Amino acid sequence: MADELETPWEGKCREEAHAFAKRCAQLYAENPYSERPLERIINDLMTELWDTGFSQTEISAAFLDAMVDMPRYAAGVERRGG
């Protein structure tokens, strides 16, 4: 695809993350069982990452680094739009 050749790696990462987040939000809204559906989704993501060859150290570091960066991105707001 021409778009794939023109989109830098970082752009592809953002696009995939955005699509995944939208699917997670839909699953979250549809979950009739768990009181903590996001925890289930993140836990499943972690196990899938491990099953596809990422190490525990890589997964843990990535999640922790993302959490450390969250206040900068969120600028002190607990939830977007709310």
Buried (B, 14 or more C-beta within 10 A) or exposed (E): EEEEEEBEEEEEEEEEEEEEEEEBEEBBEEBEEEEEBEEBBEEEBBEEBEEEEBEEEEBEEEBEEEEEEEEEEEEEEEEEEE
